[in-house]
Amino acid sequence: MTVKPKIVVAEPGVELRWSAGLPGIIGGEHSFAVTPRNGGTRLVQSESFRGLLAPFSRRTLANTSASFRELNEALKKRAEAG
């Protein structure tokens, strides 16, 4: 499936958020937000879904959650190495 997201927020050093979907059927937002924390930076990745098909997409969403955890770990490793 090809998704064409729309950037909703692009504030360097603060947040990157995009949305995509089929209006009324299924839609979602994904974001990365950074905040200073204890001399470092805290990254929060979040995602929300809405629409008629959202409750039926749990398996697909569970699979993407695993990919996001892997992305977070790789990003953490890279940030701590630099």
PDB file with one MODEL, atoms N, CA, C and O in Angstrom:
MODEL        1
ATOM      1  N   MET A   1       0.841  -1.171   0.000  1.00  0.00           N
ATOM      2  CA  MET A   1       0.000   0.000   0.000  1.00  0.00           C
ATOM      3  C   MET A   1       0.891   1.241   0.000  1.00  0.00           C
ATOM      4  O   MET A   1       1.875   1.300   0.737  1.00  0.00           O
ATOM      5  N   THR A   2       0.555   2.211  -0.809  1.00  0.00           N
ATOM      6  CA  THR A   2       1.287   3.464  -0.873  1.00  0.00           C
ATOM      7  C   THR A   2       0.550   4.510  -0.060  1.00  0.00           C
ATOM      8  O   THR A   2      -0.651   4.717  -0.230  1.00  0.00           O
ATOM      9  N   VAL A   3       1.282   5.162   0.818  1.00  0.00           N
ATOM     10  CA  VAL A   3       0.714   6.207   1.665  1.00  0.00           C
ATOM     11  C   VAL A   3       1.363   7.527   1.278  1.00  0.00           C
ATOM     12  O   VAL A   3       2.581   7.603   1.119  1.00  0.00           O
ATOM     13  N   LYS A   4       0.554   8.556   1.129  1.00  0.00           N
ATOM     14  CA  LYS A   4       1.067   9.882   0.801  1.00  0.00           C
ATOM     15  C   LYS A   4       0.764  10.813   1.970  1.00  0.00           C
ATOM     16  O   LYS A   4      -0.273  11.476   1.987  1.00  0.00           O
ATOM     17  N   PRO A   5       1.675  10.864   2.951  1.00  0.00           N
ATOM     18  CA  PRO A   5       1.419  11.681   4.136  1.00  0.00           C
ATOM     19  C   PRO A   5       1.526  13.181   3.864  1.00  0.00           C
ATOM     20  O   PRO A   5       2.176  13.618   2.915  1.00  0.00           O
ATOM     21  N   LYS A   6       0.878  13.939   4.714  1.00  0.00           N
ATOM     22  CA  LYS A   6       0.947  15.398   4.680  1.00  0.00           C
ATOM     23  C   LYS A   6       1.659  15.853   5.951  1.00  0.00           C
ATOM     24  O   LYS A   6       1.281  15.460   7.055  1.00  0.00           O
ATOM     25  N   ILE A   7       2.687  16.680   5.793  1.00  0.00           N
ATOM     26  CA  ILE A   7       3.395  17.224   6.957  1.00  0.00           C
ATOM     27  C   ILE A   7       2.470  18.219   7.645  1.00  0.00           C
ATOM     28  O   ILE A   7       1.976  19.158   7.021  1.00  0.00           O
ATOM     29  N   VAL A   8       2.242  18.005   8.937  1.00  0.00           N
ATOM     30  CA  VAL A   8       1.360  18.857   9.722  1.00  0.00           C
ATOM     31  C   VAL A   8       2.183  19.852  10.541  1.00  0.00           C
ATOM     32  O   VAL A   8       1.818  21.022  10.656  1.00  0.00           O
ATOM     33  N   VAL A   9       3.298  19.378  11.110  1.00  0.00           N
ATOM     34  CA  VAL A   9       4.200  20.221  11.896  1.00  0.00           C
ATOM     35  C   VAL A   9       5.628  19.851  11.522  1.00  0.00           C
ATOM     36  O   VAL A   9       5.976  18.671  11.474  1.00  0.00           O
ATOM     37  N   ALA A  10       6.446  20.847  11.259  1.00  0.00           N
ATOM     38  CA  ALA A  10       7.879  20.641  11.009  1.00  0.00           C
ATOM     39  C   ALA A  10       8.617  21.778  11.696  1.00  0.00           C
ATOM     40  O   ALA A  10       8.942  22.791  11.077  1.00  0.00           O
ATOM     41  N   GLU A  11       8.876  21.595  12.983  1.00  0.00           N
ATOM     42  CA  GLU A  11       9.559  22.603  13.779  1.00  0.00           C
ATOM     43  C   GLU A  11      10.906  22.025  14.202  1.00  0.00           C
ATOM     44  O   GLU A  11      10.963  21.228  15.138  1.00  0.00           O
ATOM     45  N   PRO A  12      11.998  22.416  13.525  1.00  0.00           N
ATOM     46  CA  PRO A  12      13.317  21.852  13.812  1.00  0.00           C
ATOM     47  C   PRO A  12      13.666  21.897  15.299  1.00  0.00           C
ATOM     48  O   PRO A  12      13.496  22.918  15.966  1.00  0.00           O
ATOM     49  N   GLY A  13      14.156  20.770  15.792  1.00  0.00           N
ATOM     50  CA  GLY A  13      14.555  20.664  17.188  1.00  0.00           C
ATOM     51  C   GLY A  13      13.391  20.533  18.154  1.00  0.00           C
ATOM     52  O   GLY A  13      13.605  20.496  19.366  1.00  0.00           O
ATOM     53  N   VAL A  14      12.158  20.462  17.649  1.00  0.00           N
ATOM     54  CA  VAL A  14      10.983  20.368  18.527  1.00  0.00           C
ATOM     55  C   VAL A  14      10.074  19.209  18.125  1.00  0.00           C
ATOM     56  O   VAL A  14       9.842  18.296  18.918  1.00  0.00           O
ATOM     57  N   GLU A  15       9.557  19.244  16.890  1.00  0.00           N
ATOM     58  CA  GLU A  15       8.585  18.226  16.497  1.00  0.00           C
ATOM     59  C   GLU A  15       8.498  18.069  14.982  1.00  0.00           C
ATOM     60  O   GLU A  15       8.609  19.035  14.227  1.00  0.00           O
ATOM     61  N   LEU A  16       8.293  16.813  14.563  1.00  0.00           N
ATOM     62  CA  LEU A  16       7.957  16.482  13.190  1.00  0.00           C
ATOM     63  C   LEU A  16       6.709  15.619  13.266  1.00  0.00           C
ATOM     64  O   LEU A  16       6.712  14.578  13.924  1.00  0.00           O
ATOM     65  N   ARG A  17       5.633  16.047  12.593  1.00  0.00           N
ATOM     66  CA  ARG A  17       4.367  15.298  12.634  1.00  0.00           C
ATOM     67  C   ARG A  17       3.752  15.274  11.246  1.00  0.00           C
ATOM     68  O   ARG A  17       3.748  16.277  10.532  1.00  0.00           O
ATOM     69  N   TRP A  18       3.230  14.104  10.877  1.00  0.00           N
ATOM     70  CA  TRP A  18       2.557  13.984   9.593  1.00  0.00           C
ATOM     71  C   TRP A  18       1.269  13.188   9.763  1.00  0.00           C
ATOM     72  O   TRP A  18       1.101  12.448  10.733  1.00  0.00           O
ATOM     73  N   SER A  19       0.355  13.357   8.794  1.00  0.00           N
ATOM     74  CA  SER A  19      -0.905  12.620   8.820  1.00  0.00           C
ATOM     75  C   SER A  19      -1.163  12.031   7.442  1.00  0.00           C
ATOM     76  O   SER A  19      -0.660  12.522   6.431  1.00  0.00           O
ATOM     77  N   ALA A  20      -1.955  10.972   7.426  1.00  0.00           N
ATOM     78  CA  ALA A  20      -2.316  10.311   6.174  1.00  0.00           C
ATOM     79  C   ALA A  20      -3.579   9.500   6.405  1.00  0.00           C
ATOM     80  O   ALA A  20      -3.936   9.197   7.543  1.00  0.00           O
ATOM     81  N   GLY A  21      -4.247   9.154   5.324  1.00  0.00           N
ATOM     82  CA  GLY A  21      -5.396   8.285   5.443  1.00  0.00           C
ATOM     83  C   GLY A  21      -6.448   8.557   4.396  1.00  0.00           C
ATOM     84  O   GLY A  21      -6.264   9.357   3.478  1.00  0.00           O
ATOM     85  N   LEU A  22      -7.555   7.867   4.564  1.00  0.00           N
ATOM     86  CA  LEU A  22      -8.732   8.038   3.725  1.00  0.00           C
ATOM     87  C   LEU A  22      -9.796   8.665   4.608  1.00  0.00           C
ATOM     88  O   LEU A  22     -10.276   8.013   5.535  1.00  0.00           O
ATOM     89  N   PRO A  23     -10.178   9.905   4.353  1.00  0.00           N
ATOM     90  CA  PRO A  23     -11.105  10.617   5.239  1.00  0.00           C
ATOM     91  C   PRO A  23     -12.366   9.818   5.579  1.00  0.00           C
ATOM     92  O   PRO A  23     -13.062   9.318   4.695  1.00  0.00           O
ATOM     93  N   GLY A  24     -12.639   9.711   6.885  1.00  0.00           N
ATOM     94  CA  GLY A  24     -13.807   9.003   7.378  1.00  0.00           C
ATOM     95  C   GLY A  24     -13.648   7.502   7.470  1.00  0.00           C
ATOM     96  O   GLY A  24     -14.363   6.845   8.226  1.00  0.00           O
ATOM     97  N   ILE A  25     -12.708   6.947   6.702  1.00  0.00           N
ATOM     98  CA  ILE A  25     -12.527   5.491   6.687  1.00  0.00           C
ATOM     99  C   ILE A  25     -11.423   5.096   7.654  1.00  0.00           C
ATOM    100  O   ILE A  25     -11.644   4.300   8.567  1.00  0.00           O
ATOM    101  N   ILE A  26     -10.238   5.652   7.453  1.00  0.00           N
ATOM    102  CA  ILE A  26      -9.131   5.449   8.378  1.00  0.00           C
ATOM    103  C   ILE A  26      -8.137   6.588   8.179  1.00  0.00           C
ATOM    104  O   ILE A  26      -7.882   7.026   7.057  1.00  0.00           O
ATOM    105  N   GLY A  27      -7.597   7.043   9.266  1.00  0.00           N
ATOM    106  CA  GLY A  27      -6.596   8.104   9.209  1.00  0.00           C
ATOM    107  C   GLY A  27      -5.699   8.002  10.415  1.00  0.00           C
ATOM    108  O   GLY A  27      -6.048   7.378  11.417  1.00  0.00           O
ATOM    109  N   GLY A  28      -4.560   8.610  10.312  1.00  0.00           N
ATOM    110  CA  GLY A  28      -3.646   8.561  11.436  1.00  0.00           C
ATOM    111  C   GLY A  28      -2.652   9.689  11.409  1.00  0.00           C
ATOM    112  O   GLY A  28      -2.424  10.328  10.382  1.00  0.00           O
ATOM    113  N   GLU A  29      -2.066   9.918  12.566  1.00  0.00           N
ATOM    114  CA  GLU A  29      -0.985  10.894  12.717  1.00  0.00           C
ATOM    115  C   GLU A  29       0.187  10.203  13.382  1.00  0.00           C
ATOM    116  O   GLU A  29       0.015   9.354  14.257  1.00  0.00           O
ATOM    117  N   HIS A  30       1.370  10.575  12.957  1.00  0.00           N
ATOM    118  CA  HIS A  30       2.604  10.039  13.524  1.00  0.00           C
ATOM    119  C   HIS A  30       3.485  11.233  13.857  1.00  0.00           C
ATOM    120  O   HIS A  30       3.557  12.195  13.092  1.00  0.00           O
ATOM    121  N   SER A  31       4.155  11.167  15.003  1.00  0.00           N
ATOM    122  CA  SER A  31       5.008  12.303  15.353  1.00  0.00           C
ATOM    123  C   SER A  31       6.256  11.869  16.090  1.00  0.00           C
ATOM    124  O   SER A  31       6.299  10.823  16.739  1.00  0.00           O
ATOM    125  N   PHE A  32       7.274  12.712  15.966  1.00  0.00           N
ATOM    126  CA  PHE A  32       8.495  12.649  16.743  1.00  0.00           C
ATOM    127  C   PHE A  32       8.605  13.995  17.445  1.00  0.00           C
ATOM    128  O   PHE A  32       8.606  15.035  16.786  1.00  0.00           O
ATOM    129  N   ALA A  33       8.698  13.991  18.752  1.00  0.00           N
ATOM    130  CA  ALA A  33       8.854  15.232  19.510  1.00  0.00           C
ATOM    131  C   ALA A  33      10.090  15.109  20.385  1.00  0.00           C
ATOM    132  O   ALA A  33      10.311  14.068  21.004  1.00  0.00           O
ATOM    133  N   VAL A  34      10.896  16.162  20.441  1.00  0.00           N
ATOM    134  CA  VAL A  34      12.099  16.151  21.265  1.00  0.00           C
ATOM    135  C   VAL A  34      12.015  17.250  22.315  1.00  0.00           C
ATOM    136  O   VAL A  34      11.519  18.347  22.058  1.00  0.00           O
ATOM    137  N   THR A  35      12.516  16.923  23.517  1.00  0.00           N
ATOM    138  CA  THR A  35      12.577  17.883  24.604  1.00  0.00           C
ATOM    139  C   THR A  35      13.896  17.689  25.345  1.00  0.00           C
ATOM    140  O   THR A  35      14.411  16.573  25.413  1.00  0.00           O
ATOM    141  N   PRO A  36      14.444  18.770  25.899  1.00  0.00           N
ATOM    142  CA  PRO A  36      15.646  18.626  26.711  1.00  0.00           C
ATOM    143  C   PRO A  36      15.333  17.810  27.976  1.00  0.00           C
ATOM    144  O   PRO A  36      14.251  17.927  28.551  1.00  0.00           O
ATOM    145  N   ARG A  37      16.298  16.987  28.395  1.00  0.00           N
ATOM    146  CA  ARG A  37      16.081  16.191  29.611  1.00  0.00           C
ATOM    147  C   ARG A  37      17.402  15.768  30.212  1.00  0.00           C
ATOM    148  O   ARG A  37      18.194  15.081  29.567  1.00  0.00           O
ATOM    149  N   ASN A  38      17.640  16.172  31.436  1.00  0.00           N
ATOM    150  CA  ASN A  38      18.825  15.756  32.200  1.00  0.00           C
ATOM    151  C   ASN A  38      20.124  15.910  31.410  1.00  0.00           C
ATOM    152  O   ASN A  38      20.949  14.996  31.395  1.00  0.00           O
ATOM    153  N   GLY A  39      20.309  17.032  30.768  1.00  0.00           N
ATOM    154  CA  GLY A  39      21.531  17.264  30.006  1.00  0.00           C
ATOM    155  C   GLY A  39      21.560  16.577  28.660  1.00  0.00           C
ATOM    156  O   GLY A  39      22.571  16.629  27.961  1.00  0.00           O
ATOM    157  N   GLY A  40      20.481  15.941  28.289  1.00  0.00           N
ATOM    158  CA  GLY A  40      20.397  15.257  27.000  1.00  0.00           C
ATOM    159  C   GLY A  40      19.105  15.628  26.301  1.00  0.00           C
ATOM    160  O   GLY A  40      18.565  16.719  26.483  1.00  0.00           O
ATOM    161  N   THR A  41      18.628  14.706  25.507  1.00  0.00           N
ATOM    162  CA  THR A  41      17.401  14.937  24.748  1.00  0.00           C
ATOM    163  C   THR A  41      16.498  13.724  24.868  1.00  0.00           C
ATOM    164  O   THR A  41      16.953  12.583  24.779  1.00  0.00           O
ATOM    165  N   ARG A  42      15.223  13.979  25.069  1.00  0.00           N
ATOM    166  CA  ARG A  42      14.235  12.909  25.115  1.00  0.00           C
ATOM    167  C   ARG A  42      13.439  12.946  23.812  1.00  0.00           C
ATOM    168  O   ARG A  42      12.942  13.995  23.402  1.00  0.00           O
ATOM    169  N   LEU A  43      13.330  11.799  23.181  1.00  0.00           N
ATOM    170  CA  LEU A  43      12.550  11.644  21.950  1.00  0.00           C
ATOM    171  C   LEU A  43      11.299  10.847  22.273  1.00  0.00           C
ATOM    172  O   LEU A  43      11.377   9.769  22.862  1.00  0.00           O
ATOM    173  N   VAL A  44      10.148  11.374  21.890  1.00  0.00           N
ATOM    174  CA  VAL A  44       8.889  10.651  22.043  1.00  0.00           C
ATOM    175  C   VAL A  44       8.295  10.466  20.649  1.00  0.00           C
ATOM    176  O   VAL A  44       8.026  11.430  19.933  1.00  0.00           O
ATOM    177  N   GLN A  45       8.101   9.202  20.289  1.00  0.00           N
ATOM    178  CA  GLN A  45       7.467   8.866  19.018  1.00  0.00           C
ATOM    179  C   GLN A  45       6.042   8.432  19.349  1.00  0.00           C
ATOM    180  O   GLN A  45       5.841   7.583  20.219  1.00  0.00           O
ATOM    181  N   SER A  46       5.059   9.000  18.671  1.00  0.00           N
ATOM    182  CA  SER A  46       3.680   8.618  18.962  1.00  0.00           C
ATOM    183  C   SER A  46       2.885   8.478  17.674  1.00  0.00           C
ATOM    184  O   SER A  46       3.263   8.971  16.612  1.00  0.00           O
ATOM    185  N   GLU A  47       1.772   7.786  17.820  1.00  0.00           N
ATOM    186  CA  GLU A  47       0.939   7.518  16.674  1.00  0.00           C
ATOM    187  C   GLU A  47      -0.508   7.374  17.145  1.00  0.00           C
ATOM    188  O   GLU A  47      -0.768   6.786  18.195  1.00  0.00           O
ATOM    189  N   SER A  48      -1.429   7.904  16.379  1.00  0.00           N
ATOM    190  CA  SER A  48      -2.843   7.740  16.713  1.00  0.00           C
ATOM    191  C   SER A  48      -3.619   7.469  15.433  1.00  0.00           C
ATOM    192  O   SER A  48      -3.276   7.960  14.358  1.00  0.00           O
ATOM    193  N   PHE A  49      -4.687   6.665  15.579  1.00  0.00           N
ATOM    194  CA  PHE A  49      -5.513   6.295  14.433  1.00  0.00           C
ATOM    195  C   PHE A  49      -6.974   6.571  14.743  1.00  0.00           C
ATOM    196  O   PHE A  49      -7.394   6.541  15.899  1.00  0.00           O
ATOM    197  N   ARG A  50      -7.745   6.841  13.691  1.00  0.00           N
ATOM    198  CA  ARG A  50      -9.167   7.108  13.842  1.00  0.00           C
ATOM    199  C   ARG A  50      -9.879   6.637  12.573  1.00  0.00           C
ATOM    200  O   ARG A  50      -9.248   6.343  11.557  1.00  0.00           O
ATOM    201  N   GLY A  51     -11.185   6.574  12.658  1.00  0.00           N
ATOM    202  CA  GLY A  51     -11.985   6.193  11.499  1.00  0.00           C
ATOM    203  C   GLY A  51     -12.635   4.838  11.664  1.00  0.00           C
ATOM    204  O   GLY A  51     -12.363   4.116  12.623  1.00  0.00           O
ATOM    205  N   LEU A  52     -13.497   4.498  10.720  1.00  0.00           N
ATOM    206  CA  LEU A  52     -14.271   3.263  10.789  1.00  0.00           C
ATOM    207  C   LEU A  52     -13.423   1.997  10.797  1.00  0.00           C
ATOM    208  O   LEU A  52     -13.762   1.031  11.480  1.00  0.00           O
ATOM    209  N   LEU A  53     -12.337   1.991  10.054  1.00  0.00           N
ATOM    210  CA  LEU A  53     -11.516   0.775   9.959  1.00  0.00           C
ATOM    211  C   LEU A  53     -10.429   0.682  11.022  1.00  0.00           C
ATOM    212  O   LEU A  53      -9.770  -0.353  11.129  1.00  0.00           O
ATOM    213  N   ALA A  54     -10.226   1.717  11.799  1.00  0.00           N
ATOM    214  CA  ALA A  54      -9.160   1.697  12.804  1.00  0.00           C
ATOM    215  C   ALA A  54      -9.263   0.511  13.759  1.00  0.00           C
ATOM    216  O   ALA A  54      -8.240  -0.119  14.027  1.00  0.00           O
ATOM    217  N   PRO A  55     -10.448   0.169  14.292  1.00  0.00           N
ATOM    218  CA  PRO A  55     -10.524  -0.978  15.212  1.00  0.00           C
ATOM    219  C   PRO A  55     -10.164  -2.317  14.557  1.00  0.00           C
ATOM    220  O   PRO A  55      -9.764  -3.254  15.247  1.00  0.00           O
ATOM    221  N   PHE A  56     -10.301  -2.409  13.250  1.00  0.00           N
ATOM    222  CA  PHE A  56     -10.026  -3.669  12.555  1.00  0.00           C
ATOM    223  C   PHE A  56      -8.585  -3.786  12.084  1.00  0.00           C
ATOM    224  O   PHE A  56      -8.213  -4.788  11.474  1.00  0.00           O
ATOM    225  N   SER A  57      -7.779  -2.785  12.355  1.00  0.00           N
ATOM    226  CA  SER A  57      -6.396  -2.742  11.875  1.00  0.00           C
ATOM    227  C   SER A  57      -5.385  -3.083  12.959  1.00  0.00           C
ATOM    228  O   SER A  57      -4.197  -2.807  12.790  1.00  0.00           O
ATOM    229  N   ARG A  58      -5.817  -3.667  14.052  1.00  0.00           N
ATOM    230  CA  ARG A  58      -4.923  -3.908  15.196  1.00  0.00           C
ATOM    231  C   ARG A  58      -3.713  -4.768  14.839  1.00  0.00           C
ATOM    232  O   ARG A  58      -2.609  -4.477  15.299  1.00  0.00           O
ATOM    233  N   ARG A  59      -3.884  -5.803  14.045  1.00  0.00           N
ATOM    234  CA  ARG A  59      -2.756  -6.682  13.699  1.00  0.00           C
ATOM    235  C   ARG A  59      -1.706  -5.920  12.895  1.00  0.00           C
ATOM    236  O   ARG A  59      -0.511  -6.027  13.168  1.00  0.00           O
ATOM    237  N   THR A  60      -2.151  -5.159  11.913  1.00  0.00           N
ATOM    238  CA  THR A  60      -1.230  -4.356  11.111  1.00  0.00           C
ATOM    239  C   THR A  60      -0.516  -3.344  11.993  1.00  0.00           C
ATOM    240  O   THR A  60       0.693  -3.148  11.865  1.00  0.00           O
ATOM    241  N   LEU A  61      -1.257  -2.700  12.885  1.00  0.00           N
ATOM    242  CA  LEU A  61      -0.665  -1.713  13.784  1.00  0.00           C
ATOM    243  C   LEU A  61       0.333  -2.358  14.728  1.00  0.00           C
ATOM    244  O   LEU A  61       1.356  -1.752  15.045  1.00  0.00           O
ATOM    245  N   ALA A  62       0.060  -3.578  15.185  1.00  0.00           N
ATOM    246  CA  ALA A  62       1.001  -4.282  16.061  1.00  0.00           C
ATOM    247  C   ALA A  62       2.305  -4.552  15.318  1.00  0.00           C
ATOM    248  O   ALA A  62       3.382  -4.437  15.904  1.00  0.00           O
ATOM    249  N   ASN A  63       2.225  -4.908  14.046  1.00  0.00           N
ATOM    250  CA  ASN A  63       3.435  -5.149  13.252  1.00  0.00           C
ATOM    251  C   ASN A  63       4.237  -3.867  13.073  1.00  0.00           C
ATOM    252  O   ASN A  63       5.466  -3.896  13.138  1.00  0.00           O
ATOM    253  N   THR A  64       3.571  -2.755  12.850  1.00  0.00           N
ATOM    254  CA  THR A  64       4.306  -1.501  12.689  1.00  0.00           C
ATOM    255  C   THR A  64       4.900  -1.051  14.009  1.00  0.00           C
ATOM    256  O   THR A  64       5.949  -0.407  14.022  1.00  0.00           O
ATOM    257  N   SER A  65       4.252  -1.375  15.123  1.00  0.00           N
ATOM    258  CA  SER A  65       4.803  -1.016  16.436  1.00  0.00           C
ATOM    259  C   SER A  65       6.163  -1.668  16.645  1.00  0.00           C
ATOM    260  O   SER A  65       7.074  -1.038  17.182  1.00  0.00           O
ATOM    261  N   ALA A  66       6.308  -2.918  16.228  1.00  0.00           N
ATOM    262  CA  ALA A  66       7.594  -3.599  16.348  1.00  0.00           C
ATOM    263  C   ALA A  66       8.656  -2.880  15.512  1.00  0.00           C
ATOM    264  O   ALA A  66       9.795  -2.730  15.955  1.00  0.00           O
ATOM    265  N   SER A  67       8.294  -2.442  14.322  1.00  0.00           N
ATOM    266  CA  SER A  67       9.240  -1.705  13.469  1.00  0.00           C
ATOM    267  C   SER A  67       9.625  -0.379  14.104  1.00  0.00           C
ATOM    268  O   SER A  67      10.781   0.036  14.022  1.00  0.00           O
ATOM    269  N   PHE A  68       8.662   0.292  14.739  1.00  0.00           N
ATOM    270  CA  PHE A  68       8.962   1.568  15.389  1.00  0.00           C
ATOM    271  C   PHE A  68       9.894   1.370  16.580  1.00  0.00           C
ATOM    272  O   PHE A  68      10.768   2.203  16.818  1.00  0.00           O
ATOM    273  N   ARG A  69       9.728   0.291  17.326  1.00  0.00           N
ATOM    274  CA  ARG A  69      10.647   0.005  18.441  1.00  0.00           C
ATOM    275  C   ARG A  69      12.062  -0.193  17.912  1.00  0.00           C
ATOM    276  O   ARG A  69      13.023   0.310  18.495  1.00  0.00           O
ATOM    277  N   GLU A  70      12.192  -0.924  16.809  1.00  0.00           N
ATOM    278  CA  GLU A  70      13.507  -1.129  16.199  1.00  0.00           C
ATOM    279  C   GLU A  70      14.104   0.199  15.736  1.00  0.00           C
ATOM    280  O   GLU A  70      15.294   0.446  15.930  1.00  0.00           O
ATOM    281  N   LEU A  71      13.286   1.047  15.129  1.00  0.00           N
ATOM    282  CA  LEU A  71      13.744   2.371  14.706  1.00  0.00           C
ATOM    283  C   LEU A  71      14.225   3.173  15.904  1.00  0.00           C
ATOM    284  O   LEU A  71      15.280   3.803  15.840  1.00  0.00           O
ATOM    285  N   ASN A  72      13.464   3.158  17.004  1.00  0.00           N
ATOM    286  CA  ASN A  72      13.853   3.893  18.206  1.00  0.00           C
ATOM    287  C   ASN A  72      15.182   3.404  18.761  1.00  0.00           C
ATOM    288  O   ASN A  72      16.030   4.210  19.144  1.00  0.00           O
ATOM    289  N   GLU A  73      15.367   2.094  18.808  1.00  0.00           N
ATOM    290  CA  GLU A  73      16.624   1.545  19.313  1.00  0.00           C
ATOM    291  C   GLU A  73      17.807   1.943  18.426  1.00  0.00           C
ATOM    292  O   GLU A  73      18.870   2.298  18.937  1.00  0.00           O
ATOM    293  N   ALA A  74      17.631   1.887  17.110  1.00  0.00           N
ATOM    294  CA  ALA A  74      18.693   2.258  16.195  1.00  0.00           C
ATOM    295  C   ALA A  74      19.020   3.754  16.321  1.00  0.00           C
ATOM    296  O   ALA A  74      20.186   4.145  16.292  1.00  0.00           O
ATOM    297  N   LEU A  75      17.994   4.568  16.460  1.00  0.00           N
ATOM    298  CA  LEU A  75      18.200   6.000  16.627  1.00  0.00           C
ATOM    299  C   LEU A  75      18.930   6.296  17.929  1.00  0.00           C
ATOM    300  O   LEU A  75      19.838   7.127  17.954  1.00  0.00           O
ATOM    301  N   LYS A  76      18.547   5.632  19.000  1.00  0.00           N
ATOM    302  CA  LYS A  76      19.201   5.811  20.301  1.00  0.00           C
ATOM    303  C   LYS A  76      20.683   5.425  20.216  1.00  0.00           C
ATOM    304  O   LYS A  76      21.553   6.147  20.703  1.00  0.00           O
ATOM    305  N   LYS A  77      20.950   4.286  19.596  1.00  0.00           N
ATOM    306  CA  LYS A  77      22.327   3.817  19.453  1.00  0.00           C
ATOM    307  C   LYS A  77      23.164   4.828  18.666  1.00  0.00           C
ATOM    308  O   LYS A  77      24.291   5.144  19.048  1.00  0.00           O
ATOM    309  N   ARG A  78      22.612   5.321  17.585  1.00  0.00           N
ATOM    310  CA  ARG A  78      23.333   6.315  16.753  1.00  0.00           C
ATOM    311  C   ARG A  78      23.572   7.613  17.512  1.00  0.00           C
ATOM    312  O   ARG A  78      24.665   8.177  17.456  1.00  0.00           O
ATOM    313  N   ALA A  79      22.548   8.088  18.223  1.00  0.00           N
ATOM    314  CA  ALA A  79      22.676   9.350  18.971  1.00  0.00           C
ATOM    315  C   ALA A  79      23.723   9.230  20.085  1.00  0.00           C
ATOM    316  O   ALA A  79      24.503  10.155  20.315  1.00  0.00           O
ATOM    317  N   GLU A  80      23.731   8.093  20.766  1.00  0.00           N
ATOM    318  CA  GLU A  80      24.679   7.908  21.865  1.00  0.00           C
ATOM    319  C   GLU A  80      26.100   7.686  21.368  1.00  0.00           C
ATOM    320  O   GLU A  80      27.057   7.949  22.097  1.00  0.00           O
ATOM    321  N   ALA A  81      26.252   7.209  20.141  1.00  0.00           N
ATOM    322  CA  ALA A  81      27.588   6.994  19.579  1.00  0.00           C
ATOM    323  C   ALA A  81      28.209   8.309  19.108  1.00  0.00           C
ATOM    324  O   ALA A  81      29.432   8.439  19.054  1.00  0.00           O
ATOM    325  N   GLY A  82      27.359   9.286  18.766  1.00  0.00           N
ATOM    326  CA  GLY A  82      27.864  10.534  18.178  1.00  0.00           C
ATOM    327  C   GLY A  82      28.170  11.548  19.219  1.00  0.00           C
ATOM    328  O   GLY A  82      28.604  12.654  18.895  1.00  0.00           O
TER     329      GLY A  82
ENDMDL
END
